[in-house]
Amino acid sequence: MSADRSLRELMSLDGRVALVTGGAGHIGRAIGHALAELGANLAVIDISASGCAEATAELSQRWPIAAAGFDCDLEHSEGVGDLPRRVRERFGRIGHHRQLRGAGWNERPRGLVGPIRAAV
Ligand SMILES: NC(=O)c1ccc[n+]([C@@H]2O[C@H](COP(=O)([O-])OP(=O)(O)OC[C@H]3O[C@@H](n4cnc5c(N)ncnc54)[C@H](O)[C@@H]3O)[C@@H](O)[C@H]2O)c1
């Protein structure tokens, strides 16, 4: 650990943009809160538009960050391919990405990983 910077500074995500896929779900919301507590702005990505709206309202009420919802079916590549543009239009940049859809014990991560990694 650097002696010049505090732990808070080392952990800070101030000014970064985090994408949380499955962001309206249980784990997605918990991760969203953790990233928001560290200062990240949040792109909440989920198939459920109402879930996105609920999650972003919850996050932006609790933390001094910007949160925006992006409804998208991660099983369909057209929508996934358009996400980087949508997120950049809203936030101007993409920082962190957390994939919480299709990350179960018996599932392989799917959907957003390729296009978004390519877009970071
Ligand atoms: N909760 C646990 O204890 C636990 C433990 C191990 C693994 N997991 C795995 O972690 C992942 C998330 O778990 P969770 O408890 O948050 O689940 P959840 O059902 O609460 O959340 C999943 C979210 O993904 C969204 N979603 C589903 N299909 C989608 C699609 N095609 N495109 C975009 N969004 C879609 C849903 O609308 C939902 O908001 C799951 O894959 C789950 O199997 C969960």
The ligand as a MOL file (V3000), in Angstrom:
LIG
                    3D

  0  0  0     0  0            999 V3000
M  V30 BEGIN CTAB
M  V30 COUNTS 44 48 0 0 0
M  V30 BEGIN ATOM
M  V30 1 N -28.4940 -14.8330 -4.5650 0
M  V30 2 C -27.6130 -15.7970 -4.2900 0
M  V30 3 O -27.4170 -16.2060 -3.1260 0
M  V30 4 C -26.7870 -16.4180 -5.3970 0
M  V30 5 C -25.8080 -17.3560 -5.0580 0
M  V30 6 C -25.0060 -17.8770 -6.0870 0
M  V30 7 C -25.2060 -17.4870 -7.3970 0
M  V30 8 N -26.1830 -16.5840 -7.6940 0 CHG=1
M  V30 9 C -26.3280 -16.1740 -9.0900 0
M  V30 10 O -26.0360 -14.7870 -9.2110 0
M  V30 11 C -26.8880 -14.2120 -10.2000 0
M  V30 12 C -27.7090 -13.0760 -9.5950 0
M  V30 13 O -28.4090 -13.5440 -8.4250 0
M  V30 14 P -29.5850 -12.6920 -7.7590 0
M  V30 15 O -29.9400 -13.3610 -6.4820 0
M  V30 16 O -29.1910 -11.2660 -7.7380 0 CHG=-1
M  V30 17 O -30.7600 -12.9510 -8.8020 0
M  V30 18 P -32.0450 -12.0270 -9.0790 0
M  V30 19 O -33.0380 -12.8860 -9.7720 0
M  V30 20 O -32.4500 -11.2780 -7.8680 0
M  V30 21 O -31.4460 -10.9640 -10.1060 0
M  V30 22 C -31.1650 -11.2730 -11.4510 0
M  V30 23 C -31.4980 -10.0550 -12.2680 0
M  V30 24 O -31.1680 -10.3550 -13.6220 0
M  V30 25 C -32.1840 -9.8220 -14.4460 0
M  V30 26 N -32.2040 -10.5780 -15.6990 0
M  V30 27 C -32.6410 -11.8320 -15.9130 0
M  V30 28 N -32.5210 -12.1750 -17.1930 0
M  V30 29 C -31.9880 -11.0880 -17.8140 0
M  V30 30 C -31.6390 -10.8170 -19.1710 0
M  V30 31 N -31.8290 -11.7090 -20.1460 0
M  V30 32 N -31.1250 -9.5980 -19.4640 0
M  V30 33 C -30.9310 -8.6690 -18.4940 0
M  V30 34 N -31.2540 -8.8850 -17.1980 0
M  V30 35 C -31.7720 -10.0790 -16.8740 0
M  V30 36 C -33.4730 -9.9760 -13.6490 0
M  V30 37 O -34.4940 -9.0870 -14.0960 0
M  V30 38 C -32.9900 -9.7000 -12.2240 0
M  V30 39 O -33.1520 -8.3330 -11.8770 0
M  V30 40 C -27.7810 -15.3400 -10.7300 0
M  V30 41 O -27.1750 -15.8660 -11.9050 0
M  V30 42 C -27.7350 -16.3460 -9.5980 0
M  V30 43 O -27.9460 -17.6620 -10.1000 0
M  V30 44 C -26.9570 -16.0320 -6.7320 0
M  V30 END ATOM
M  V30 BEGIN BOND
M  V30 1 1 1 2
M  V30 2 2 2 3
M  V30 3 1 2 4
M  V30 4 1 4 5
M  V30 5 2 4 44
M  V30 6 2 5 6
M  V30 7 1 6 7
M  V30 8 2 7 8
M  V30 9 1 8 9
M  V30 10 1 8 44
M  V30 11 1 9 10
M  V30 12 1 9 42
M  V30 13 1 10 11
M  V30 14 1 11 12
M  V30 15 1 11 40
M  V30 16 1 12 13
M  V30 17 1 13 14
M  V30 18 2 14 15
M  V30 19 1 14 16
M  V30 20 1 14 17
M  V30 21 1 17 18
M  V30 22 2 18 19
M  V30 23 1 18 20
M  V30 24 1 18 21
M  V30 25 1 21 22
M  V30 26 1 22 23
M  V30 27 1 23 24
M  V30 28 1 23 38
M  V30 29 1 24 25
M  V30 30 1 25 26
M  V30 31 1 25 36
M  V30 32 1 26 27
M  V30 33 1 26 35
M  V30 34 2 27 28
M  V30 35 1 28 29
M  V30 36 1 29 30
M  V30 37 2 29 35
M  V30 38 1 30 31
M  V30 39 2 30 32
M  V30 40 1 32 33
M  V30 41 2 33 34
M  V30 42 1 34 35
M  V30 43 1 36 37
M  V30 44 1 36 38
M  V30 45 1 38 39
M  V30 46 1 40 41
M  V30 47 1 40 42
M  V30 48 1 42 43
M  V30 END BOND
M  V30 END CTAB
M  END
